[in-house]
Amino acid sequence: MSQGRDAEYTEYVAARLSSLRRLAAVLCGDWQRADDLVQATLTKLYVHWGRAREASHADAYARAVLVREFIHERRSGWARRVTLRGGLPDAPAAAVDYDSVLDLRAAVAALPSRQRATLVLRFYCDLTVDQCAEVLGCSPGTVKSQTARALDAVRRSLGPADPGPGPGGARATATAPQPRRSARHD
Amino acid sequence: MIEDQVRALFTGIADGEPAPSRVDTGLAHRRGRARLRWRRAGLAGAPVLAAAAVAVVALAVGAAPLRPGPGLVGPRPAVAPRQFNPLAPYASFGWLPSGDSVLSGATYRPLTWQVAGPGPAKHRWELSLYMAGYCRLTAAARGLACNLDPAAQQTWRITGAAPAVDGHRAFWAGRSGSGVNHLVWQYAKGGWAMLAALNQPGTAWHGLAVRIAGHVRYGAHAVPPLAFPARVTGLPAWWRVSGVSYVPDGAVSRVTQYLMTPLPGVTFPFNVSLGGLPEFQFGLAGPHSSCPVPQGKAVHKVINGYRVILGHATGSRQWLCAPDADGVQVRILAGSRHVPSPADLFAHHLHLLGPNPAHWARKPSG
């Protein structure tokens, strides 16, 4: 690899590391595993940098590498053996109904890796069905069915009713605008 | 819609405060090169180039534009923190009128504050700093609206221009029906600060307020280090401290209360009664320490040799109070199916460190 390509790779990684980590955190549910995933992704990206830089969109290429690495890692027997059960992400959510949020996280975390990846691509990356299919290397129909199955599984995990109001409603009703001590100002 | 909830969940995770990165880009580079060498077996390696490339990675990553972190005590920061670290209070009074001293302080992720004055039931100064983006001037600078959630915003009505603080715009402000006057100023790009003057009628306090504001100390070391009278052990690693209250105690800041949450980036974890998350409160026990027992049934027990009182609060929340546990009064509130009960927390997860702050922990968990 030429020095110029190395420099390009370096520049790209420096600029995109943060967003890759966030995507990995959404996929994995915790930052520790997310960093392992990004580490593996960057190695692969280096190996295939020639292909990535020639792709129409390097970000899309990197995202595909990361998502496929996530699915592959979760499928391997080693990962299944060492993955701790019951671990919930050390990351935030914008709601105060903690039990509901934790229930939702647990339900999403319990999904098979491909279904979780599908939800992340559809609802976090906002990709179209066709774009999802390209990343996952499957047909658009499979993306649709995986999405439907994943959402069904989450619904079933949460019980017959949705876990509280939607994100806007939860915030609107539960948010304390000021800390408790601010009552002294009134 | 379940889709909206999933979307909000992912966004919440992505927008949260990331853990410190463990990604080693240099290692990725070296491993990548090694793999390429395997693939190109027979071709001459280029160790010198590899070393140079690693150095380039390190230099380039090191030079990547990063959000400025909290500065040291002294100069006002250029950019307001994205969130505050509850374990490192970010601001403190640097100057106070004669007879006034710092009484207490607290830090939650969206804001940090300190209270100063001559003592209880007298005049007080309350200094509050808000994280980047939490407050904004309304149209035509008629008010300062605070809260990330527009539905829950509170607005301080701006009553006039104030002398600049450290060269930055400042205003006199108040809240309707409040009677409390404020000096508000932009302490850094994206961040606003307030100084409330309580029990100080008229305008005589204006000069003092401007001077106090000009001497505020900023940065992770603005306040003496926190000292926790107990350590919480055995909880999942994703539990974090989301809010800490303290009082000055010599060379340390004695922690009187802290709140733990599995969702550290939640931006408004003020009203704990909404959550059911564990809240730990501590006080130094006196010879006749007792626990105020709210209405309702209370149960007296002995746990780990300490006398405790257990009861139910509103909703599913339970409380525990130990009037004197090794010289420290402990209260725990919790109530969530994802969280151990207060009795369980006290019995199995709380490691008490005695009444001497010199022996207390700098970190509350682990």
Chai-1 contact restraints between the chains, C-beta under 6 A:
chainA,res_idxA,chainB,res_idxB,connection_type,confidence,min_distance_angstrom,max_distance_angstrom,comment,restraint_id
A,D6,B,A53,contact,1.0,0.0,6.0,A-B,restraint_1
A,T10,B,V56,contact,1.0,0.0,6.0,A-B,restraint_2
A,T10,B,V57,contact,1.0,0.0,6.0,A-B,restraint_3
A,T10,B,A60,contact,1.0,0.0,6.0,A-B,restraint_4
A,V13,B,T25,contact,1.0,0.0,6.0,A-B,restraint_5
A,A14,B,A60,contact,1.0,0.0,6.0,A-B,restraint_6
A,A14,B,V61,contact,1.0,0.0,6.0,A-B,restraint_7
A,A14,B,A64,contact,1.0,0.0,6.0,A-B,restraint_8
A,R22,B,A14,contact,1.0,0.0,6.0,A-B,restraint_9
A,A25,B,I13,contact,1.0,0.0,6.0,A-B,restraint_10
A,V26,B,F10,contact,1.0,0.0,6.0,A-B,restraint_11
A,V26,B,I13,contact,1.0,0.0,6.0,A-B,restraint_12
A,V26,B,A14,contact,1.0,0.0,6.0,A-B,restraint_13
A,W31,B,A19,contact,1.0,0.0,6.0,A-B,restraint_14
A,D35,B,R22,contact,1.0,0.0,6.0,A-B,restraint_15
A,D35,B,V23,contact,1.0,0.0,6.0,A-B,restraint_16
A,V38,B,V23,contact,1.0,0.0,6.0,A-B,restraint_17
A,Q39,B,V23,contact,1.0,0.0,6.0,A-B,restraint_18
A,L42,B,A28,contact,1.0,0.0,6.0,A-B,restraint_19
A,T43,B,A28,contact,1.0,0.0,6.0,A-B,restraint_20
A,T43,B,R31,contact,1.0,0.0,6.0,A-B,restraint_21
A,T43,B,G32,contact,1.0,0.0,6.0,A-B,restraint_22
A,Y46,B,A28,contact,1.0,0.0,6.0,A-B,restraint_23
A,Y46,B,H29,contact,1.0,0.0,6.0,A-B,restraint_24
A,Y46,B,G32,contact,1.0,0.0,6.0,A-B,restraint_25
A,V47,B,G32,contact,1.0,0.0,6.0,A-B,restraint_26
A,V47,B,R35,contact,1.0,0.0,6.0,A-B,restraint_27
A,V47,B,L36,contact,1.0,0.0,6.0,A-B,restraint_28
A,L88,B,W238,contact,1.0,0.0,6.0,A-B,restraint_29
A,P89,B,I13,contact,1.0,0.0,6.0,A-B,restraint_30
A,D90,B,W238,contact,1.0,0.0,6.0,A-B,restraint_31
A,A91,B,I13,contact,1.0,0.0,6.0,A-B,restraint_32
A,A91,B,G16,contact,1.0,0.0,6.0,A-B,restraint_33
A,P92,B,G12,contact,1.0,0.0,6.0,A-B,restraint_34
A,P92,B,G16,contact,1.0,0.0,6.0,A-B,restraint_35
A,P92,B,L263,contact,1.0,0.0,6.0,A-B,restraint_36
A,P92,B,P264,contact,1.0,0.0,6.0,A-B,restraint_37
A,P92,B,G265,contact,1.0,0.0,6.0,A-B,restraint_38
A,P92,B,V266,contact,1.0,0.0,6.0,A-B,restraint_39
A,A93,B,L9,contact,1.0,0.0,6.0,A-B,restraint_40
A,A93,B,G12,contact,1.0,0.0,6.0,A-B,restraint_41
A,A93,B,L263,contact,1.0,0.0,6.0,A-B,restraint_42
A,A94,B,G12,contact,1.0,0.0,6.0,A-B,restraint_43
A,V96,B,L274,contact,1.0,0.0,6.0,A-B,restraint_44
A,Y98,B,G275,contact,1.0,0.0,6.0,A-B,restraint_45
A,D99,B,S336,contact,1.0,0.0,6.0,A-B,restraint_46
A,L102,B,H338,contact,1.0,0.0,6.0,A-B,restraint_47
A,L104,B,Q5,contact,1.0,0.0,6.0,A-B,restraint_48
A,L104,B,L9,contact,1.0,0.0,6.0,A-B,restraint_49
A,L119,B,V6,contact,1.0,0.0,6.0,A-B,restraint_50
A,F123,B,V6,contact,1.0,0.0,6.0,A-B,restraint_51
A,F123,B,R7,contact,1.0,0.0,6.0,A-B,restraint_52
A,F123,B,F10,contact,1.0,0.0,6.0,A-B,restraint_53
A,Y124,B,F10,contact,1.0,0.0,6.0,A-B,restraint_54
A,L151,B,I2,contact,1.0,0.0,6.0,A-B,restraint_55
A,V154,B,I2,contact,1.0,0.0,6.0,A-B,restraint_56
A,R155,B,I2,contact,1.0,0.0,6.0,A-B,restraint_57
A,G166,B,D4,contact,1.0,0.0,6.0,A-B,restraint_58
A,P167,B,A8,contact,1.0,0.0,6.0,A-B,restraint_59
A,R171,B,D149,contact,1.0,0.0,6.0,A-B,restraint_60
A,A172,B,A151,contact,1.0,0.0,6.0,A-B,restraint_61
A,A174,B,L274,contact,1.0,0.0,6.0,A-B,restraint_62
A,T175,B,D149,contact,1.0,0.0,6.0,A-B,restraint_63
A,T175,B,A152,contact,1.0,0.0,6.0,A-B,restraint_64
A,T175,B,F268,contact,1.0,0.0,6.0,A-B,restraint_65
A,A176,B,F268,contact,1.0,0.0,6.0,A-B,restraint_66
A,A176,B,F270,contact,1.0,0.0,6.0,A-B,restraint_67
A,A176,B,N271,contact,1.0,0.0,6.0,A-B,restraint_68
A,P177,B,N147,contact,1.0,0.0,6.0,A-B,restraint_69
A,P177,B,A152,contact,1.0,0.0,6.0,A-B,restraint_70
A,P177,B,Q154,contact,1.0,0.0,6.0,A-B,restraint_71
A,Q178,B,Q154,contact,1.0,0.0,6.0,A-B,restraint_72
A,P179,B,F270,contact,1.0,0.0,6.0,A-B,restraint_73
A,R180,B,F270,contact,1.0,0.0,6.0,A-B,restraint_74
A,H185,B,S178,contact,1.0,0.0,6.0,A-B,restraint_75
A,H185,B,V180,contact,1.0,0.0,6.0,A-B,restraint_76
A,D186,B,S178,contact,1.0,0.0,6.0,A-B,restraint_77
